[in-house]
């Protein structure tokens, strides 16, 4: 660890990072970012770590959610307010049903990047163009596909504006709508009466400062950006672009730059664990990322797909037990369940598959004597039509009604 620096990742193999054609412009942007104020504070990151430790022990439950990839155009009060309301209300429901306190973590104020299978794709005109990697790298419109380092600054400004609004709303906004849980779309359910009673019970509970507490997170993929927003505090280095950052399933190779960067920052961190993760690989990975065996330091976000967890999760749980490294387990029930709708070729998910994986993972943890500490979902507070099924009975043909996402499909409020 003594040889680690925020830039020691640079000599190692890199995956999913944009390479800047204009090196001079990129260096100018990164230098500027390195001088801008941090977006969060170290003591906030430390508090999140303590709360994640509680989740790992089964004393709390994590509700983590938000957009697949945020869009600059959505940085407006109405949308941001609805997104925070959704996550906070999910926390209220969890607390009411389970009796456990909820920890609310948003995919927000920095989730502007997106991994892609290939750096290029073929446009509608048959010409090769750069793949869309998120608003902080390039634009979705084909004419804006060049990877542009100036967008990193735009990402910072939008993150700062987002976080400023969310903090002010949580601290001083009109909170009366938060306790009004809308259940009208659930009238077709045989359990509608119970849902209505629960909504009324939540309405009658007082809001506290902890009810309104939230934390930010994003996938830390573009490491030159993350390095620029890393700051020294109290003899440690924190990535102060977010309270928690995670490593994606495509950038978790043991010898790669992302592992090197993550092992040195003091934030609570997470890593996606998918079907390609070998048991021995996971055992080594948790030792590298949490060598001091610190509770709340490391979260493992499993993402297998409905019907697949039984073949993989027990081995992963056993590997972590053998490592003797404490982790907090979280179930990502969406990323392993993507499909393409046959009728219109839109990317979607089936609500029943999402529910099935969450239930399977919960049962496996119970059987293996482990603790599921939380859920990780892609959701929107907007009335989007991107996931099939659910209380709306959404069909493939209905996806086009309000399909907004530039990347993966999200569940809506209903």
N, C-alpha and C positions, 0 to 999 in steps of 0.2 A: 504494500500500500504506500510505502514511503516514496516510491518512484512515480506515483500517480499525480497527474496534473489535469486540469480541465481540457487540455489539448493533447494528452497522451494517446487518445484514440486515433489520431491522424495517421499514424504509421501502419495501421492495421487494415485488413480488408473491410470494405464498406459496402453496404447493401441498401437499396431503395432511396439513396440520396441523390438530389439533383446536382449536376455538375454545371458550374457557371461558365459560360463562354467568355464573358467579360470579367476577368479576374480582378482587374483594378476596381471596377464598379462594385463587385462583391466585397472586396476588402474594405472599401469605403463604408458600405452599408453595415458590415459586421463591426467595424470600429465604432460607428455611431451607436449601434445596439448595445455595445459593451459599456457605453457611458450613460445610457438612459436609465431612469429609475427602475428598480425591480417592481414586478407586478404584485408579488405577495411577500410576506415576511417570514423569516426563519422560524420564529416562535409559532406561527400558524402551522407550518410544516411539522414541527415537533408535536403540536397538539394532535394533528391528524394521525401521526404515528401512534400516539398513545391510544386514540380511539380505535384505530385498526387493530391494535393489540387486543382490545376488549372484544372486537368482532371475532378475532381468531380464537378467543376463549369461549365464544358463544354467549357473551354478555350483551352484545349489540348485533345489529344486522345492517349490512351495507346496501343502500340503494344507489347504484351508479348508472347514469343514463344521459342521453342527449343525442345530438346529431351524429351521423356517421362522419361527415365532414362539414363543419360550419361554412357558411357562405358570407362574404363581406356584405352582400346586399341585405342580409337578415339582421344586421346590427341596427335594430330599431327598437324603441321602447316596448311597443306592443308585443312583438315576437319574443323578446328577451323575457319580458314579464311572464308570458304564458309558459315559457320553457321552465323558468324557475318555479312557478306555481305548480307545474306538473310534478317535478322532482320532490318538492316539499310535501305535496299532497300524498305522493306515493309513500313518503316516509311516515306521514300521519296514519295512513291505512295500515302499514306494517306494524307500527307501534300499537294501534288499537287491536288488531287481530292477534298479534303474537305476544303482546305484553313486554316486548323488548324495545329498548330505545333504538331509533334508526340513525344511521350515519349517512348523510346525503352528500354524494360526490357527483358533480356535473361534468360531462364532456363538453366543456364550454370555455370561452375566453382563451383560445389557443389551439383548438382542434381543427386546424385549417389544412393539414397535410393528409395525404392518402397514399398508401402503398399500391403499386400496380404490378401486374404480372410481367409487363414488358414496358420499356421506356418509350416505345413508339407504337402507333397504331395507324390504320389506314382510314383516311377521312372519306366523306361522302363523294368527293371528287376523284377518289382512287389514289390520291397522293399520300405519302407517308408524313405524319405529323407527330409531334411529341404527345405522349399520353397526358391526360389531365391528372395532375398530382395534388390538387387542392389549391385554394385561392392564394396561399402564401408562396406558391411556386409559379403557377401560370393560370390563365383564364380558361373557362370552360368553352367559350366560343373558339372555333377553329382558328380564327385570325389572331388569337391571344395565346397560342400554345407554346410560344418560346419561353423557356425557363428564365425568369427575370428576378435577379436578387433584390431589386427595389420593392418587390412584393413582400419581402420579409419585414420591411419597415411598415408597410400597410397592415401586415398581420399584427405587428406590435400595437399600432394605434387602435385597430379594431378591438384587440384584446383588452387594452387599457380602457377604452370607452365602454365595452361590455361589462367589465368587472366594476368600473365606477358606478354604472347604473344598477347592477345587481346588489352591490354593497349598500348603496343609498336606499334602494327599495327595501332590502331586508332590515335596514336600520331605522328608516323613518317613513316608509311608504304606507299606503292604505292596505292593511292586511286582512280586512274583513272578507274579501273574496277567497282567501286561502282556505278557510274552514268550510266553504260550501262545496262539498264533493258532489259532482254531477253524475247521477246514476240513471238518468232517463233512458239512455240507450241500452240498458240492461233489462228492460221490461219483459222481454221475451224469455228471460231465464226463470226457471222454477225457484231460484233463490232470490228473486228480486225483493221480496219482503225483507229478507235478512240484510240485503245490501242497503236498502232504504233506512233500516233501523241503525245500521252501522254509520251511515252518513250523518244521520241526526245526532248520534252519540258524539261523533267527532266535532260536529258543529257546536256542541255544548261544552267542549273542553277549552280551557284557557290556552292561549298561545304564550309560549315562553321564548326567551332568547335562544334556547337550544332548538326549539321548533323551527326557527328561522335560520339556523346555522347551516352553511353549505361550504363545500370545498371545490376547487377546480382541478381539472386533470386533462391531459392529452397524451397521445402517442408521440413520444420524442423521437422523431425519425430523422429530421434534418439536423445533424449534430453540430454543424458550424453555427447554426442559430442557437441551439441549446447551450453551446459553449459560451457564446456571447452574452447569454443571460444568466450565467453561473457567477455567483458572488461568494467571497470569503466572509465568514461570520463566526466568531468564537472559535477559531482554529479549525473550522470545518468549511466545506464547500457545499452550497445549496444551489440547485436550479430554481431560480426565483421567477420563472415564467409561469409556474403553476405549483399548487401544493403537492401534487403527486403526478409522476409521469410513468408511462409504461413502455415496455419493449414489445413490439409486435411479433407474431408467429414467424414472420419472414426475415426478422433481423436479430434472432436470438442465438445465432451460431456462437459456440463457445470461444472461438478464436477471433471474433469480429469486433469492429470498432464500437458497436453499441454496448456490448457487455463491458468493455473497458471503460467507457464513459460512465455507465450506470454504477459500476462497483465503487466509484469514488465519491458520488454525491451523497449528502446526508438526508435528502428527502426520503419519505416512504416511497417505494418503487413497486412496480408490478411487472409481470411478464406473462404473455399469452402462452398457453400450453395446449397444443392441438394434437391431432392424430399422429403426426410425424415425430413427436417427441418420444425418444427412447427412455426407458426407466433409468438406466445408468447415466444418460445425458442429463436428465432432470436432477438426479442426485448430485452430480458435479456442479450443475448450474446454481443450485440453491446455496451450495457451499461458497461459490465465488461471489455471489451477490449479497450474501448475509454471513460473512465469515465470523462475525462476533456474536452470532446467534441472538440477535436482538428482536424481541417481540414487536410486531407492528412494522418492522422494516420492509418486509417482503410479502407481496400478495401474488398468489398464483391464480390466474384467470383461465379456467378450463373452457375449451370450445371444441366440441367433438361433433355434434349433430345428433338429432333424435335417433335413438336406438343404437348408438355407438359407444356410449359412455361405459357400459358394463364391460366391454372388451379392453378398455384402456385405463379408466380412472382407478380401479383397485390397485393396479401395478404402480401407477403414479403416486398414490397415497402411501403405499408401502415403501417406495423409494425415498420419499421425503421422511418417513418415520425412521428409516435406517440412517439417514444423514444426520438426524438429531437437530436439524435446523428448524426453528419455529417459523411457520408461515401462516398466512390467512388465506383460506380458500374462497374463491368466488366463482360463480357459474355464469359464463357468457353463453346465454341460450339462443343467441341470434346468428353469430357468424358461421356456425357450422350448418346452418339450415337455409342457405340461399338456394334459390331455384330460378329458372327463367320461365315465365309464363308462355305457354304454347301459343296462345291466341294472339298475343301482341309483342312477344319477345322482351317484355319488361322484366327487370330483375325484381324478384319478390321473395317473400317468405310466407309460410303457412302458420297461422297462429297456433294451431294444435301441435305442430312440431316444436314450437318454442316452449309451450307448456309441458310437452312430453319430456324434453331434455331437462328442464328445470326439475321436474318431479323425479326423473331417473337419477340425476346427480344427488339430489337430497337424500334419496333412499340409499344410494351407495355409500355416501358419507356416514350415514347412520349405521349401516351394516358393518363398515370397516372401522368403526370407533373413531371416526374423524368428525370435524365440525365444518359445516358449510357456513361461511361468514357473510355471504352476500350474493347479490344478483347484479348482472351487468347487461344493460339493454340499450338498443338504439331506438329512441322515442322522440316524438315531436308534440309540442303543445298545440300545433296547428291541425286543422281537419284534413290531413293528408290521406290519400288512399293508395297505400303502398304495400300493405300486408294483407294477404287473403285470409278470410274467415273472421273470427272474433265476434263480438257482440253485434256488429253491423252486418254480419253475414256477407262480407265483401267477396265478390267473385273476381276472377281474372278480368272479365270484361269491364268491371267497374274501376279497375286500377287507373284508367286514363282520366277519370273524373277530376282528380287533383293530385297528380303524380309530380312531385317537386324535386325529389332528390337527384343530385348529380352523381351520387355514388350508390350506397346501399340503402335498401328500403327500411323505413321506420314505422313503428306502431304509432297510432295517434292516441288522443286522450281517451277515447272510448275503449 
